[in-house]
Amino acid sequence: MAELRPFPLFAGPFTTLDGRYSAFADGKVLRVGLKMNTPPTCNWKCPYCYAGDPELHGRPRQPTVMTASESGAVPLHRDPTWEGRMEGWLEQAIALGLQAVTVNGTFEPLAAPSWQDTISFLQRRGIAVTLVTNGGLLTPESIDWIVASGVNLLTKLNVPVVAPDDPRRARLAEVQKYLSGLPRDAETVYAEQVALIECLVAAGLTTTDEPGRTRLGVESVIARDNLEFLPELVAQLRERNIYSHIELSKLQGFARTNPHLVIRRAEISELFETVRRQDEAMGYEPYQAKPPCLAGACYENLYRLDLHADGAVRPCPGIETTIGDLNRQPLAEVLGSPALAVIRNLDDHIQGDCRDCDLLATRQCYGGCRGTAYQAMANSGRGEYERWTASDPSCWRVQRVLDDGTLAQDVLDRSLTTEEIARLRRPDLVETSTAGEVAP
C-alpha cells in the first residue's frame, strides 16, 4: 500500500489539539492576528472585503484613526510611537504563551510604515510569523528580505494557472480581475499575479528541510465566480508544495452589497466533497470534508485573538465583537471577557445541530466557521449571544442553527432584500456582561 501524502502546511510550531482546547482554561494566547497600522484604504478592491464599509463606494476604506503625539493629533499609520505600543502589547501576548503571529492589516499590511520592524521584533522573540499580503506592493528587495528572514508568506490567487493558449484563459483572467477589483485590463491582472507566485517559488519558498512543509501559501475565497475552477487550483497548489487556504466568503463588509458572491449550501457540499475525492485520488491523507476551508478545520477561536492597530481586541476577523482595549486594560484581563468564555467553550454553549454532531464531540471540528455563524445571525437581526453560539449554517450537515428552530437554509440560502442590504452596516461592536444579555 502506497504511503499517504501529507498536505503542504506552513513551516513552524504546531500546537497539539489538546493544547488548543486547553488554551482558554490555561489562560493562554497561542496565536495572534496582528492588524498593522495600515492607511485607511486598500490598494485592491475585492468585492468580498470583510473590512470594507458597504455604504462607501470605491476602494475599501475606513475612517482615519487619529492618535495624540507631541506635535498634535496624527493619523495612526503615521504615528511614530505606534511600533513601541504594539511591541508592548505583543510582549503581553508572549508572556501568555504566544507561539505564532499572522501579520496582516485592516488593509494591505505592506502599506504600513514599519511592517519589517514588527516582523523582526517578533523573530527576535522566537515567534513564528506568517505574512498575509495581496502581493501588489512586493518588490524584489522585499521578497529577498522575506526569503532571508524565514517568514511564511500567504498571497492571493482566485483561479488556476493556465497557459496563454488555453481557451479558458480570458475567462479566468476576468474572474481574477473581478475578485481583486483592480482597474487594469484582465490579462495584465492575471499575468502579474501568476508571475508573482512563480517568482516566490523560484526564490525558494516552497523548499524546506521538513517533508510536507512549505513557506508559501495561496489563499482564495470561495465565490460564485470561481466556484467551478477551485478543484483545479487546489490540485495545482498541492503538486507544487504550496499551502492552500481556500475559504468560504461571508456576508460581511463589501459582500453585504454583493450577496451573489455567496454560494448555496448544496453547492458548498458538492465543492467540498469533490475536492475530498480528488485529494483521495491523489494519495493524500483522508479526512471528513467540512467548512470553512477545503481539507481543513478552524480551531482558531480556541486559542487566537486579533490585535487591532488601535488596541482593540476581537476573537477573529469574522466575529466583530470587541472584547477589550489594550490602551485601557492588560491582555491578561481581556482573557476574562464574558464573550470569550462563551466563544472558547462551545461544548457548553453551542446551539442547533452542531451540538449533537460527532465531529464536534470527537474534536474533528469546532462548530465550523464561527465567523460565518456570527455574520449570518447578525444579518438576521439576532443578538450577540446567538451570533456567538449558532451552528454554522454553511455546513450541509446542519439544519437547525438555533435551539428555537431557526433553519440554516433560512439564514444562508435566502437572498437579502433591497431594504436589508440598505440597512446593514457594520454591527454595533459591544461586549456582553453576561451570556445572552447585552450590556447597555
C-alpha positions in Angstrom: 0.0 0.0 0.0 1.4 3.4 -1.0 2.3 5.8 1.7 -0.2 8.6 2.1 1.0 12.0 1.1 0.8 14.9 3.7 -0.9 18.1 2.7 1.5 21.1 2.3 1.4 23.1 5.6 3.3 26.1 6.7 6.6 25.5 8.5 6.6 26.5 12.1 5.2 25.4 15.5 2.2 23.2 15.6 0.2 23.2 18.7 -1.4 19.8 19.6 -5.2 19.5 19.5 -5.2 19.1 23.3 -3.1 22.2 23.6 -5.6 24.2 21.6 -8.6 23.1 23.6 -6.8 23.8 26.9 -5.6 27.3 26.0 -8.5 29.1 27.5 -8.5 27.2 30.8 -4.7 27.7 30.9 -5.1 31.5 30.3 -3.0 31.4 27.1 -3.0 33.1 23.8 -1.1 30.9 21.3 -1.7 32.8 18.1 -2.3 36.5 17.4 -3.7 38.0 14.2 -1.9 41.4 14.1 -3.6 44.2 12.3 -0.8 46.5 11.2 -1.3 50.3 11.2 -2.2 50.5 7.5 -3.5 53.6 5.8 -7.3 53.7 5.9 -7.8 52.4 2.4 -6.6 49.4 0.3 -4.7 49.0 -2.9 -7.1 46.3 -4.0 -10.9 46.5 -4.2 -12.1 42.9 -3.5 -15.9 42.8 -3.7 -16.0 40.4 -0.7 -13.7 42.6 1.5 -14.7 41.9 5.1 -13.3 45.3 6.2 -15.0 47.4 3.5 -17.9 49.6 4.5 -20.9 48.6 2.3 -22.2 52.2 2.4 -19.0 53.6 0.8 -18.1 53.2 -2.8 -14.7 52.8 -4.4 -11.8 51.0 -2.7 -12.3 49.6 0.8 -11.7 52.3 3.3 -12.5 53.2 6.9 -12.4 56.5 8.9 -8.9 57.7 9.7 -8.0 56.9 13.3 -6.2 59.8 15.0 -3.7 59.5 17.9 -2.1 62.1 20.1 1.6 62.9 19.7 4.0 65.6 20.8 3.2 67.5 17.7 -0.6 67.1 18.0 -3.0 64.6 16.6 -1.7 62.4 13.8 -3.2 59.5 11.7 -2.5 56.2 13.3 -0.5 55.0 10.2 1.8 58.0 10.7 2.2 57.8 14.4 5.9 57.3 15.3 5.1 55.9 18.7 2.8 53.1 17.3 5.5 50.5 16.9 6.5 50.8 20.5 2.9 50.4 21.7 2.4 47.4 19.6 5.6 45.8 20.8 4.4 46.3 24.3 1.1 44.6 23.5 2.9 41.7 21.9 5.1 41.3 24.9 2.0 40.8 26.9 0.9 38.1 24.5 4.3 36.4 24.7 4.0 36.3 28.4 0.7 34.5 27.9 2.2 31.7 25.7 2.3 33.3 22.2 3.8 31.0 19.6 2.8 32.4 16.2 1.6 35.7 14.7 -0.2 36.2 11.4 0.7 39.7 10.2 -1.9 41.3 8.1 -3.9 44.5 8.4 -7.3 46.0 8.2 -6.0 46.6 4.7 -2.7 45.7 2.9 0.0 45.2 5.6 2.9 46.2 3.3 1.4 49.7 3.2 2.2 50.0 6.9 5.4 52.0 7.6 7.0 49.6 10.0 6.0 46.1 8.8 9.6 44.8 8.6 10.4 46.2 12.1 7.4 44.4 13.6 8.3 41.1 12.0 12.0 41.5 13.1 10.8 42.2 16.7 8.7 39.0 16.7 11.5 36.9 15.3 14.0 38.1 17.9 11.5 36.9 20.4 11.3 33.5 18.8 7.8 33.9 17.4 6.8 32.2 14.1 5.5 34.7 11.6 3.2 34.4 8.6 2.8 37.5 6.4 -0.5 37.8 4.6 -0.3 40.1 1.5 -2.1 40.5 -1.8 1.4 41.0 -3.3 0.7 44.2 -5.0 3.4 46.1 -3.0 6.0 43.4 -3.0 9.3 44.4 -4.6 12.4 42.3 -5.5 14.1 43.8 -2.4 11.2 43.0 0.0 11.0 39.4 -1.5 14.7 38.9 -0.8 14.1 40.2 2.7 11.2 37.8 3.3 13.1 34.9 2.0 16.2 35.6 4.2 14.0 36.2 7.2 12.4 32.8 7.4 8.8 34.3 7.3 6.0 32.3 5.8 4.1 34.2 3.0 0.4 33.9 2.2 -0.7 35.6 -1.0 -3.7 35.6 -3.3 -4.9 33.8 -6.4 -8.5 33.0 -7.1 -8.3 30.8 -10.2 -5.9 28.1 -11.5 -2.8 28.8 -13.7 -3.2 28.0 -17.4 -1.1 28.5 -20.5 -1.5 31.6 -22.7 -3.1 29.5 -25.4 -5.6 27.8 -23.1 -9.2 28.7 -24.3 -10.3 29.4 -20.7 -7.6 32.0 -20.1 -9.6 35.1 -20.9 -12.4 33.9 -18.6 -10.0 33.1 -15.8 -8.4 36.4 -16.2 -11.7 38.2 -15.9 -12.5 36.3 -12.7 -9.2 37.2 -11.2 -9.7 40.8 -12.1 -13.2 40.9 -10.7 -12.3 39.2 -7.4 -9.3 41.6 -6.9 -11.2 44.7 -8.0 -8.1 46.0 -9.8 -8.7 48.6 -12.6 -6.1 47.3 -15.1 -7.0 45.0 -18.0 -7.9 41.4 -17.0 -4.9 39.7 -18.7 -2.4 42.0 -17.0 -4.0 41.5 -13.6 -4.0 37.7 -14.0 -0.5 37.5 -15.6 1.1 39.7 -12.9 -0.4 37.6 -10.0 0.7 34.4 -11.7 4.2 35.8 -12.3 4.4 36.9 -8.6 3.7 33.3 -7.5 6.3 31.9 -9.9 8.8 34.4 -8.5 8.1 33.3 -5.0 8.5 29.7 -5.9 11.8 30.4 -7.7 13.0 32.3 -4.6 12.8 29.0 -2.7 9.8 29.5 -0.5 8.4 26.0 -1.3 11.6 24.2 -0.3 12.1 23.4 3.3 14.1 20.8 5.3 10.9 19.1 6.5 8.7 17.0 4.2 5.2 18.3 3.7 6.2 21.8 5.0 6.4 25.0 2.9 6.8 28.7 3.4 4.5 29.7 0.6 0.7 29.7 0.7 -2.1 30.9 -1.6 -5.5 32.0 -0.2 -8.6 32.2 -2.2 -12.2 33.0 -1.5 -14.9 30.5 -2.5 -17.4 32.6 -4.5 -19.9 32.2 -7.3 -17.5 33.4 -10.0 -14.6 31.0 -9.3 -16.5 28.0 -7.9 -16.0 25.7 -10.9 -12.3 26.3 -11.1 -11.3 25.7 -7.4 -10.7 21.9 -7.6 -8.1 22.5 -10.3 -6.5 25.4 -8.3 -6.2 23.2 -5.2 -4.6 20.3 -7.2 -2.1 22.7 -8.7 -1.1 24.1 -5.3 -0.8 20.6 -3.8 1.5 19.4 -6.6 3.8 22.4 -6.1 4.0 22.1 -2.3 2.1 25.4 -1.8 -0.2 25.6 1.2 -3.8 26.2 0.0 -6.2 28.3 2.2 -9.4 28.2 0.3 -12.2 29.6 2.4 -15.9 30.4 2.1 -16.8 34.1 1.8 -19.2 35.6 4.3 -21.9 38.2 4.0 -19.7 40.7 5.8 -18.3 44.1 4.7 -18.5 44.7 1.0 -20.1 41.2 0.5 -23.3 42.6 2.0 -23.9 44.6 -1.1 -22.6 41.7 -3.3 -24.7 38.8 -1.9 -24.4 37.0 -5.3 -20.9 36.0 -4.3 -22.1 33.6 -1.6 -22.9 30.1 -2.9 -25.8 27.9 -1.8 -25.4 25.1 0.8 -25.8 22.4 -1.8 -23.0 23.9 -3.8 -20.8 24.1 -0.8 -21.3 20.4 -0.1 -20.6 19.5 -3.7 -17.4 21.5 -3.9 -16.0 20.2 -0.6 -16.8 16.6 -1.4 -15.4 17.0 -4.9 -12.1 18.2 -3.5 -12.1 15.5 -0.9 -12.5 12.8 -3.5 -9.8 14.5 -5.6 -7.4 14.6 -2.7 -8.1 10.9 -2.0 -7.4 10.0 -5.7 -4.1 12.0 -5.5 -3.0 9.9 -2.5 -3.4 12.5 0.3 -4.4 11.8 3.9 -8.1 11.0 4.3 -10.4 13.5 6.1 -14.0 14.5 6.6 -15.0 17.5 4.5 -16.4 20.4 6.5 -16.4 24.2 6.3 -15.0 26.7 6.3 -11.8 25.6 4.5 -11.2 23.0 1.9 -9.5 20.0 3.5 -9.2 21.8 6.8 -10.9 22.8 10.1 -10.8 26.0 12.0 -9.9 25.9 15.7 -8.6 29.4 15.9 -11.2 30.7 18.3 -9.9 28.3 20.9 -6.5 30.0 21.2 -6.2 33.0 18.9 -7.0 36.7 19.3 -6.9 39.6 16.8 -5.0 42.7 18.0 -6.0 45.7 16.0 -3.8 48.6 15.3 -5.8 50.9 17.6 -5.6 48.5 20.5 -9.0 46.8 20.1 -9.1 43.1 20.7 -11.5 40.8 18.9 -11.8 37.0 18.6 -11.3 36.7 14.9 -12.0 38.7 11.6 -15.5 37.2 11.3 -16.6 37.9 14.9 -16.9 41.6 15.2 -17.4 41.8 19.0 -14.7 44.0 20.6 -13.8 42.2 23.8 -11.1 44.6 25.1 -9.0 47.7 24.5 -5.3 47.4 25.3 -5.0 51.1 25.7 -7.1 50.7 28.9 -6.5 47.1 30.1 -3.9 44.4 30.0 -4.3 41.4 27.7 -4.5 39.0 30.6 -7.6 40.9 31.8 -9.1 40.6 28.3 -8.9 36.8 28.6 -11.5 37.1 31.3 -14.1 38.5 28.8 -17.6 37.0 29.3 -17.8 36.9 25.5 -14.6 34.8 25.3 -15.9 32.5 28.0 -18.7 31.6 25.5 -16.7 31.6 22.3 -13.9 29.4 23.7 -16.3 27.0 25.4 -18.8 26.0 22.7 -19.2 22.5 24.1 -21.4 24.0 26.7 -23.0 26.8 24.7 -23.4 25.9 21.0 -26.9 25.7 19.8 -28.6 23.9 16.9 -27.4 20.7 15.2 -23.7 21.3 15.8 -24.2 20.4 19.5 -25.1 16.8 18.7 -22.6 16.3 15.8 -20.0 13.6 16.2 -17.4 15.9 14.6 -17.7 18.3 17.5 -17.7 15.5 20.1 -14.6 13.9 18.6 -12.8 17.3 18.2 -12.6 17.0 14.4 -14.5 20.3 14.2 -15.1 23.3 16.4 -18.5 24.4 15.1 -17.4 25.1 11.5 -16.7 28.7 10.8 -17.6 30.8 13.8 -17.4 33.9 11.7 -20.0 32.6 9.3 -22.3 31.8 12.1 -21.8 35.3 13.6 -22.4 37.1 10.4 -25.4 35.0 9.4 -27.0 35.8 12.8 -26.1 39.5 12.6 -27.6 39.7 9.2 -30.8 38.1 10.6 -31.0 40.7 13.3 -30.1 38.3 16.2 -28.3 39.4 19.4 -24.7 38.8 20.3 -25.2 35.6 22.2 -27.0 34.0 19.3 -24.2 35.2 17.0 -21.6 33.5 19.1 -23.4 30.2 19.7 -25.3 29.4 16.5 -24.4 26.4 14.4 -22.6 27.2 11.2 -25.3 27.4 8.5 -22.7 26.8 5.7 -22.3 23.2 6.9 -24.6 20.8 4.9 -25.0 18.6 8.0 -26.7 21.4 9.8 -30.5 22.0 9.5 -31.2 23.9 12.8 -28.8 26.7 13.6 -30.5 27.8 16.9 -32.4 25.9 19.6 -35.5 28.0 18.7 -35.7 26.0 15.4 -34.2 28.6 13.1 -33.2 26.8 9.9 -29.8 27.1 8.2 -31.5 27.5 4.8 -33.4 30.5 6.0 -30.4 32.4 7.1 -27.9 31.4 4.4 -29.7 30.4 1.2 -32.2 33.2 1.2 -31.5 36.3 -0.8 -31.2 39.6 1.1 -33.9 42.1 0.3 -33.0 45.6 -1.0 -34.1 47.0 2.3 -31.9 44.7 4.3 -28.9 45.5 2.1 -29.6 49.2 2.7 -29.9 48.7 6.4 -26.9 46.5 7.0 -24.0 48.4 8.4 -21.1 47.2 10.4 -22.9 45.8 13.5 -22.5 47.7 16.8 -19.5 46.2 18.5 -20.4 45.6 22.1 -19.3 43.4 24.9 -21.8 41.4 26.9 -22.0 41.5 30.7 -23.5 38.0 30.9 -24.3 35.3 28.4 -27.3 36.3 26.4 -27.5 39.8 28.0 -26.1 42.7 26.0 -24.5 45.4 28.1 -26.1 48.9 27.6 
